[in-house]
């Protein structure tokens, strides 16, 4: 019998606290990288990736010490499953965008926080290659390995109920983004990706969905920055209720279909 890596609620929280602590050191790290005259185009990618590398090395060391196996399945699903899950993901993005938009973006606290995020994105986007490679490739790989491959998988292997494991790992996923808009998005999108992991047991599927989500978010951000047409936003808002009903119907139908297929894909 294989001895798999397992994790509980407390250990998951401690892991994320350690990860958050490592991220706080990024402030010092960024200053150090600037001091040694490293190109700004590389600083964003390096400072983002290093906390994950340290955390993965720590987890790997602990697992090897106890002869535990971290089960990161890279198996691919049948082609029709990808059609279904990417269609569902697109619908989840629509639902997430609507729910996240309900979080206020004005006021003394949230208003300033939102402006800071906007300024940060505008600054980082000046170096498109490292920004895109980090956001669309590095982030999905690192985050999925941590939150689905290690935390969710470890909780499932620990016989924690799938719904509780998916929701808790998604809550932690949202929490690490450290702002209310991405916190909401982290729970919604994270729960869907967690469900796909539970159904397919494939980390590669989670990474592909995350890549799709981040690429779509960046594409939308570019569109909004270039085209701020108020008439367009009014037309979209008029049809939003119908779009949400269709999107929700597709998501629910897809979930039922995939649940029935569990163990066969």
C-alpha positions as CSV (number, residue, x, y, z in Angstrom):
1,X,0.0,0.0,0.0
2,X,1.4,3.4,-1.0
3,X,2.0,5.9,1.7
4,X,0.5,9.2,0.3
5,X,1.2,12.7,1.6
6,X,-1.8,13.9,3.7
7,X,-2.7,17.2,5.2
8,X,-5.4,18.5,7.6
9,X,-7.0,21.9,8.2
10,X,-4.4,23.2,10.7
11,X,-1.4,22.0,8.6
12,X,-3.0,23.7,5.5
13,X,-3.3,27.0,7.4
14,X,0.2,26.8,8.7
15,X,1.5,26.1,5.2
16,X,-0.3,29.2,3.9
17,X,1.0,31.3,6.8
18,X,4.5,30.2,5.9
19,X,3.8,31.1,2.3
20,X,2.5,34.5,3.2
21,X,5.5,35.1,5.4
22,X,7.8,34.3,2.5
23,X,5.9,36.7,0.3
24,X,6.5,39.6,2.8
25,X,10.2,39.0,2.3
26,X,9.6,39.9,-1.3
27,X,9.7,43.6,-0.4
28,X,13.3,43.1,0.8
29,X,14.1,40.8,-2.2
30,X,12.8,43.3,-4.7
31,X,15.0,46.0,-3.2
32,X,18.0,43.7,-3.3
33,X,17.3,42.8,-7.0
34,X,17.0,46.5,-7.8
35,X,20.2,47.2,-5.9
36,X,22.2,44.7,-7.9
37,X,20.9,46.4,-11.1
38,X,18.9,43.4,-12.3
39,X,16.6,44.4,-15.2
40,X,13.1,45.4,-14.0
41,X,11.6,43.0,-16.6
42,X,13.0,40.0,-14.5
43,X,12.3,41.3,-11.0
44,X,8.5,40.6,-11.1
45,X,9.0,37.0,-12.3
46,X,11.8,36.2,-9.8
47,X,10.1,37.7,-6.8
48,X,6.8,35.9,-7.6
49,X,8.4,32.5,-8.1
50,X,10.9,32.3,-5.3
51,X,8.4,31.9,-2.4
52,X,6.8,28.9,-4.2
53,X,10.2,27.3,-4.9
54,X,11.2,27.6,-1.2
55,X,7.8,26.2,-0.1
56,X,8.0,23.3,-2.6
57,X,11.5,22.4,-1.5
58,X,10.4,22.4,2.2
59,X,7.3,20.2,1.4
60,X,9.4,17.8,-0.8
61,X,12.0,17.5,2.0
62,X,9.4,16.7,4.6
63,X,7.7,14.2,2.4
64,X,11.0,12.4,1.5
65,X,11.9,12.3,5.2
66,X,8.7,10.4,6.0
67,X,8.7,8.4,2.7
68,X,5.5,10.0,1.6
69,X,4.3,10.2,-2.0
70,X,2.9,13.5,-3.4
71,X,0.5,12.3,-6.0
72,X,0.7,14.9,-8.9
73,X,-1.1,13.1,-11.7
74,X,-0.4,14.6,-15.2
75,X,-2.8,12.4,-17.1
76,X,-4.8,14.0,-19.9
77,X,-8.6,13.6,-20.2
78,X,-10.6,12.6,-23.4
79,X,-11.0,15.5,-25.9
80,X,-14.7,15.9,-25.2
81,X,-14.1,16.5,-21.5
82,X,-11.9,19.5,-22.4
83,X,-14.7,20.9,-24.6
84,X,-17.1,20.6,-21.6
85,X,-14.7,21.9,-18.9
86,X,-13.5,24.9,-20.9
87,X,-17.1,25.8,-21.8
88,X,-18.0,25.5,-18.1
89,X,-14.9,27.6,-17.2
90,X,-15.9,30.4,-19.5
91,X,-19.3,30.4,-17.8
92,X,-17.6,30.4,-14.4
93,X,-15.6,33.5,-15.4
94,X,-18.8,35.3,-16.3
95,X,-20.5,34.4,-13.0
96,X,-17.3,35.3,-11.1
97,X,-17.0,38.7,-12.9
98,X,-20.5,39.6,-12.0
99,X,-20.2,38.5,-8.3
100,X,-16.8,40.2,-7.9
101,X,-18.2,43.4,-9.4
102,X,-20.6,43.6,-6.4
103,X,-17.7,44.2,-4.1
104,X,-17.4,48.1,-3.7
105,X,-14.5,49.8,-5.5
106,X,-14.9,53.1,-3.8
107,X,-14.4,54.5,-0.4
108,X,-11.5,55.4,1.9
109,X,-10.2,51.8,2.3
110,X,-11.5,49.8,-0.7
111,X,-11.2,52.7,-3.1
112,X,-7.5,53.3,-2.3
113,X,-6.8,49.5,-2.4
114,X,-8.4,49.2,-5.8
115,X,-6.4,52.2,-7.1
116,X,-3.2,50.7,-5.8
117,X,-3.9,47.4,-7.7
118,X,-4.7,49.3,-10.9
119,X,-1.4,51.3,-10.6
120,X,0.5,48.1,-9.9
121,X,-0.9,46.4,-13.0
122,X,-0.3,49.5,-15.2
123,X,3.3,49.5,-14.0
124,X,4.0,45.8,-14.4
125,X,2.3,45.7,-17.9
126,X,5.0,48.1,-19.2
127,X,7.2,44.9,-19.3
128,X,4.7,42.6,-21.1
129,X,6.9,39.5,-21.7
130,X,7.7,38.8,-18.0
131,X,4.2,40.0,-16.9
132,X,2.5,37.6,-19.3
133,X,4.8,34.7,-18.7
134,X,4.4,35.0,-15.0
135,X,0.6,35.6,-14.9
136,X,-0.4,33.2,-17.7
137,X,2.2,30.4,-17.2
138,X,4.2,30.6,-13.9
139,X,1.2,31.6,-11.7
140,X,-1.1,28.8,-12.9
141,X,1.6,26.1,-12.5
142,X,2.8,27.2,-9.1
143,X,-0.6,27.9,-7.6
144,X,-2.2,24.7,-8.9
145,X,0.6,22.5,-7.6
146,X,0.2,24.2,-4.2
147,X,-3.5,24.5,-3.8
148,X,-4.9,21.6,-5.7
149,X,-1.9,19.2,-6.0
150,X,-0.7,19.5,-2.4
151,X,-3.4,21.0,-0.2
152,X,-6.6,19.7,-1.8
153,X,-5.1,16.4,-2.8
154,X,-3.6,16.0,0.7
155,X,-7.0,16.7,2.3
156,X,-8.7,14.2,0.0
157,X,-6.1,11.6,0.8
158,X,-6.7,12.4,4.5
159,X,-10.4,11.3,4.0
160,X,-11.7,14.9,4.5
161,X,-15.1,15.2,2.8
162,X,-14.6,16.4,-0.9
163,X,-17.0,19.4,-0.5
164,X,-15.2,20.6,2.7
165,X,-11.8,20.0,1.2
166,X,-12.6,21.9,-2.1
167,X,-14.2,24.8,-0.3
168,X,-11.4,25.1,2.4
169,X,-8.6,24.9,-0.2
170,X,-10.4,27.5,-2.3
171,X,-10.8,29.8,0.7
172,X,-7.1,29.6,1.3
173,X,-6.5,30.2,-2.4
174,X,-8.6,33.4,-2.3
175,X,-7.0,34.5,0.9
176,X,-3.5,34.5,-0.5
177,X,-4.5,37.0,-3.2
178,X,-4.8,39.6,-0.4
179,X,-7.6,41.8,-1.8
180,X,-11.4,41.4,-1.6
181,X,-12.0,41.1,-5.4
182,X,-9.6,38.3,-6.0
183,X,-10.6,36.7,-2.7
184,X,-14.1,36.3,-4.0
185,X,-12.7,35.1,-7.4
186,X,-10.3,32.7,-5.7
187,X,-13.2,31.0,-3.9
188,X,-15.5,30.8,-7.0
189,X,-12.9,29.9,-9.6
190,X,-10.9,27.9,-7.1
191,X,-13.9,25.8,-6.1
192,X,-14.6,25.0,-9.8
193,X,-11.0,24.0,-10.5
194,X,-11.1,22.0,-7.2
195,X,-14.2,20.2,-8.4
196,X,-12.5,19.4,-11.7
197,X,-9.5,18.0,-9.8
198,X,-11.8,15.8,-7.7
199,X,-13.5,14.5,-10.9
200,X,-10.4,14.0,-13.1
201,X,-7.6,13.6,-10.5
202,X,-5.3,15.5,-13.0
203,X,-3.3,18.5,-12.0
204,X,-2.6,19.3,-15.7
205,X,-6.4,19.9,-16.2
206,X,-6.3,22.4,-13.3
207,X,-3.3,24.2,-14.7
208,X,-4.9,24.4,-18.2
209,X,-8.1,25.9,-16.7
210,X,-6.1,28.4,-14.6
211,X,-4.1,29.4,-17.7
212,X,-7.4,30.0,-19.6
213,X,-8.8,32.1,-16.7
214,X,-5.7,34.3,-16.3
215,X,-5.3,34.8,-20.1
216,X,-8.9,35.8,-20.4
217,X,-8.6,38.2,-17.5
218,X,-5.6,39.9,-19.1
219,X,-7.2,40.1,-22.5
220,X,-10.3,41.7,-20.9
221,X,-8.1,44.1,-19.0
222,X,-6.4,45.2,-22.2
223,X,-9.8,45.7,-23.9
224,X,-11.1,47.8,-21.0
225,X,-8.0,49.9,-21.0
226,X,-8.2,50.6,-24.7
227,X,-12.0,50.8,-25.1
228,X,-14.0,52.6,-22.4
229,X,-17.2,52.9,-24.3
230,X,-20.1,53.6,-21.8
231,X,-22.8,52.5,-24.4
232,X,-21.1,49.1,-24.6
233,X,-21.2,48.5,-20.9
234,X,-24.9,49.5,-20.8
235,X,-25.8,47.0,-23.5
236,X,-23.9,44.3,-21.6
237,X,-25.7,45.1,-18.3
238,X,-29.1,44.9,-19.9
239,X,-28.5,41.4,-21.1
240,X,-26.6,40.3,-17.9
241,X,-29.5,38.5,-16.2
242,X,-30.1,36.3,-19.3
243,X,-26.3,35.7,-19.6
244,X,-26.1,34.6,-16.0
245,X,-29.1,32.3,-16.3
246,X,-27.6,30.6,-19.3
247,X,-24.1,30.4,-17.7
248,X,-25.5,28.9,-14.5
249,X,-27.5,26.3,-16.4
250,X,-24.4,25.2,-18.4
251,X,-22.4,25.0,-15.2
252,X,-25.0,22.9,-13.3
253,X,-25.6,20.6,-16.3
254,X,-21.9,20.1,-16.8
255,X,-21.3,19.3,-13.1
256,X,-24.0,16.6,-13.2
257,X,-22.5,15.1,-16.3
258,X,-18.9,15.1,-15.0
259,X,-20.0,13.7,-11.6
260,X,-21.6,10.7,-13.4
261,X,-18.4,10.2,-15.4
262,X,-16.1,10.3,-12.3
263,X,-13.8,7.3,-12.3
264,X,-14.2,6.8,-16.1
265,X,-12.2,9.8,-17.3
